């Protein structure tokens, strides 16, 4: 009888948990949808911005650099804002920053002013995306939930080129984005009403010294830097292909702009499909092993895209690239939640998401400069080099499902006693899976 009653109580508590966490989770999905629309839109409207202001390739690429500044500012400020205003308040600050940036973009402004307010957009996107990842990481089977969350980013990116090509001018797209972000602010008043923040955000009586200690502990986790580098390279590769892929196709493959835009839509659709279709497989087999497979396929498809100048082959390669690259970000966040202590989870994930998202601006800027100096054909070798560095950096990410670690191997080789020294995955580097 006791076991039956206990099972009934657990089932009831599970339903209550889902009922309470579903509205914030849906809000997180909406955040990712906005981020996807924003990122995919920029690559399509960039030639229009370049033509309107009469800019060179080097100068127009500054918009990416300014977005990077916003992301990096969020990476530094996110932990402090969470401790000061909690996750809900931080998300609201991010949404207000987005509205401010989009509002200015929708007006006729000089290019330098556009660059300044691109920082607002980068800052706001980083904060709301971090919030959505923290919320999803709290859910049961977070690997699957996080992949579904980021599928909404892919769905938004699928809509981005269609919106950009369907509206009369590029400033009209930002008027629409301003309205969508304003609607997000209204939604948050309802979706976050009963939201339970993570453990460390509930301790409202903590002192500044406690806050500093949490930040110190967060910044002294080896997984933070391994995953941060991996995500920076991953996001850079994903968005670099998404933003400059269209320019590559219309320059090096075909001058049919409509058909090439549809091919890029297939790339973003592949990202969405990969996150939806591969989430359960990744959860069952293991995050560490599957990411090795995904990145290896990604590298192979990039070589195919580079050396085979056939539009049909390129279109297929871009879809496969999207499918394999799609699960990387949410799977990395899910793995991190298994290694990081609960009280450091929000600040760690917030830093990773904000810092990693900086790759969506930093590497497209570098790609733009490279294209300006060496031509558009230099894009693919650049993306391949980033993908190879991703594969190398993943070696140093801890594996929560393995006891074979580089740290332990060194200890055994040196013959040192390890009985009184911790060797948990949170302080070791996985090299064998």
N, C-alpha and C positions, 0 to 999 in steps of 0.2 A: 504493500500500500504506500509506504513511504517513497519508494522509487517512482511509483506512478504519480504521486502528488508532486514530487520534485521535478519530474519531467514536464508535468503540466505547468508548474510555476516557471520553468525555464522557457517553455514555449510562449507563455503569456508575456514574460519579460522581453523575449526576442521580438514579438510583435509590437510591444510598446516602444522598444528601441528604434525599430524601423519607422514606426509612425512618427516619432519625434524627430528623427534624423533625416527623413525623406525630403521635407521642404528645403533645408539647407543644402542637401545633396543636389537637388534640382537647380538651386541657385548657382551652385558650382558648375553644373553643366552649362548653364546660361553664360557664365563667365568665360568658359572655354569656347563656346560658340562665337562670342564677340571677338575673342583673341584670334581665332582662326580666320574670321572674315577680315579682320584688320590686316593680318600678316599677308594673306594671299592677295588682298586688294592692292597693296603697295607695289608689288612687282608688275602689275598690269598698268597702273597709272603713272609709273615712273617715267616712261617716255613722254607722256603729256606734260608732266612737271618740268622735265628737261627742256621741252620745246617752248613752253610758255615763258619761262624765265631766261631762255637763251643760254643754258649752262653747258659746260663740258661734262664728260663722263666723270672726271675727278671731283668736280664741285658738287654734282647732284648726289654723289655717294655720301656726302657729309650727313644727309638725313639719317643714314644708318648709324653713323658715329654718334649722333645726338641721341638716338634711341638707346644705344649702348650705355650712354651716360645715365639715362633714366633708369635702366635696369640695374646698373651697378649701384646707383644711389639707393634703390629699393633693397638690394642685397645687404647693404650696410645698415639701413634704417629699419628693415622689417622686424628684426628681433626686438629692438627698442620699442617700436610702435605696438607690437603684440603685447609686450609687458606693460605698456602704458595704457593702452586703450582696448586690449584684448583683440581676438581675431575678427570679431564683428566690426569693431570700430576701425580697424586697419583696412578691411575690405571697403568700408564706406569712404575712407580717405582715398583709396585707389579709384573708386568710381567717380568721385568728385573731380579728381585729377584728370580722368578721362574726358569728362564732360567739358572741362575747361579747355583741354587741348583740342578736342574736336570742334568746339564752338569757334575757336580762333581760326582753325583750318578752313572752316566753312565760309570765311570772309576773305575778300581780296586783301592780301597781305604781302609785304616784301619777303624775299627768300630768307634773309637772316632771322626774321621773326618766326617764320615757319620752322626753322631749325631749333630755335629756343623752345617752342611749344611741343616739338617732337619729344623733348625730354619729359614733359608732363605725361605724354601718352605712354612712353616707355615705363615711367615710374608707376603709373596707374595700372597698366597691364600686368606688370610684375607682381604687384600687391594682390590683385584679384585672382591671378592664376595661383599664387602661393596659397591663398585661402582655399581655393577649390581643391588643391592637392591635399592639404591638411585634413579637410572634411572627409574626403574619400578614403584617406589612409586610416581613418578611425573605424571604417566599416568592416564587417566580417568579409573574408576573402577579398582583401583589399587589392590584390593583383588584378582580379577580374573587374572590380569596380573602377579602379584607376584606368584600366584600358578602355572601359566604356566612357569614362569621363573624357579622356583624350580623343575618343572617337568623335565627340562633339566638336573638338577643335578641328579635326579633319573634315567634318561636315560643314563647319563654318568656312574652312578654307576652300571647300568645294563650291560654296556660294559666292565667295569673294570675287573671283574673275567674272562670274555671271552678273553680279551687281555692278562691277566696274565697267563692263562693256554695255550694260543696259541703261545706264544713266547718261544724261547729256554731257556732263563735265565731271572732272575729278573732284571738284569741291562739293558737288552734289552728294558724292559718296560719304563725305564727312558730315554733311548735314544729317544724313540718315543715321550714321554712327552716333552722332550726338543725341538723337532721339532714342536710339536703342540703349545708350548708356544712361540717359535720364530715366528711362523706364526701369532699368536695373536698380537705380537708387530707390524708386518707389517699391519695387518687389522686395528689396532687402528689409523694409519695415515690417513685412509680413513673414517672409521665409526664415528670418533669423530671430523671430520673436521668442521661440522656445529652444533655441540652440544651446546645447551643452558644450562649452569650450573644452579643449584638452586639459589634462590634469594641472599642468603648471600655470594655466591661465585662470584657474579657479582660486588660486592663492592670492587674494587681493591684499592680504596683509603683509606680503613680502616686502622687504626693504630694498633700497637701491643696491646694497651690498649683495643681497640674494640675486638680484637681477644680473649684476656683474659676474657673479659666480656661474650662473647658468650660461651666460654668453661665453665665459672662459672655458667651461666644460664643452660647450658646443664647438668652439673653434679648435679644441684640442682632440678631436676625434679623427683618426686617420681616414675613415670612410668619407668624411666630409670633403676632403680635398681630392680623393680618388674619383668620387662620383661627380664632384663639381667640374673637374677637367673633362670627364667623359660627357657630361650633359652639355657643357659649353661647346665641345666639338660636334656632338650630335645635333643640337639645335642649329648650329652654324651650317652644318651640311644640309639639313632638311630645308631651311629657309633660303639658303644660297641657291639650291636647285630650284626651289619654288619661285624665287624672285628673278633670278637671272636665266632660268631654264627657257623661258619664253623668248628672251632676247637671243639666246643661243640658237633656238629652233628657227626663228624667222631670219636669222643671219646666215647660219651654216647649213640649214636643211631645206627650208622652203619659205617662199615669200607669201604663202597663203596664211594670213594672220588669223583668220577665223578657225581654220583647221588646227593651227598650232596652239591656239587658246584652248581648244577642246582637248588636245593632248595633255596640256598642263592640268586641265580639270580632271583627267584620268589619273594623274599623279596624286592629286589631293584626295581623290576618291579612293585610291589604293591605300593611302594612309588611314582613312576612315575604316575601310574594309579590314585592314590588317589588325587594327585595334579591336574590332568587334570579333573577327574570326579566329584570331590567334591567342586571345586572352586566356581561354580555358586550357589550351595546349601548353602555354607558357607556365600556367599555374601548376599543372600536373607534372610536367617534366622537370621544372626548376628554372628559376630566372637566370642564374649564372650560365648554365649550359646553353639555353636557348638564345641568349644575346650573342654568344660566340657564333652561333649558326646564322642569325639574322645579319650580323655585320659582315660575315664572310660572303653571303649571297649579295649583299649591297655592293661590296667591292667588285664582285664579278659582273654585276649588271652595269656598273659605272664604266668598266672597261669595254663592255659590249656597246654601250651608248657612244663611247669615244671612237672606237675603231670601225664600227659598221654604220656607214652614212645612209641608211635606208629609213625612211620615215616610219614605215610599219614596224620595223624592228625597234626603232627608238621609242615609239609609242608603247610597245609591249614592255620594253626595259623600264620605262618610267613608271608604269603601273606596278611592276614587280618591285622596283625600288621603293615605291610608296608603301606597298604591303609589308615589306621587311623592315623598313625604317619606322613604321608606325608604332609598334609596341615598345620601342626602346625607352622612351621617356617614362611612361607610366610604370613599366616593369622595374626600372631603376629606382623610382620612388618607392615602389612596393617592397623591394629588397631592403632598402634603407630602413623602413619601418620595422623590419624583423631584427635589425642589428642595434638600432639606436634605443636607448632607454626611453620610457614613456615621457618622463618629465623634460626631455630634450627634443622630443619629436617635432613639435610645432616650429621651434626656432631653426632646427636643422633642415627640415623640409622647406621652410620659407627661404632660407639662405640658398639652398640648392636650386630651387625653382627660379628665384630672382637672378642668381648668378648664371645659371645655365641658360636662361632666356636671353641673357646678354649676347649669346652667340647668334641670336636671330638678327642682330644688327651689326655686330663686330665683324663677322666673317663675310656677310654680304657687302659690307663696305670695302673690306680687303679684296673681295672678288671684283667689285666695281673698279677699283684702282688697277687691279691686274688686267682686267678686260680693256681698260683705257690705254694701258701701255703695251700689252702683248697681243691684244685681240681677243675675240670672244671664244676662240678655240682653247684658250688657256683655262677656261672654267673647269672642264672635266678633270685635268690633271690636279688642279687645286682641290677639288672635291674628293678625289681618290686619296690624296695625301692626308686629308682630314679623316677619312674613313679608316685608313691604316693606323693613324694615331689613336683613333677610338678603340680599335682592336687591342692595341698595346696598353692603353690606359685601363681597359677592362680587366686585365690581368691582376691589377693591384686593388680591385674592389673585393672586399670580404665576401665570402660565401657562407650564408647562415646554415646551409645544409651539409657542410663538409667540415671534417676535423683535420684534414690535411692542409696545413697552412705553411707558408714560407717562413713565418715567424718560428713555428715549432720545429721546422726542418733545420733551421740555423741552430736552434737550441740543442737539438739532438746531435748535430755534427760536432759541435763544440764540446759536447759531453757535460754540459752544465746541468745542475739540478733545477728542475722547474716546479717542484712540488709546492713551494711556497710563493710562486709567482703566477699571477693570473695569465691565462692564455686564451681568453675568450675571443670570439670572432670580432668583437667590437674593437680589439686593439691589435688585430693581426691582419696580414695581407694574404689573401688566397691566391695560390698559383696553380694548385692542382684541383680539379673538380671531379 
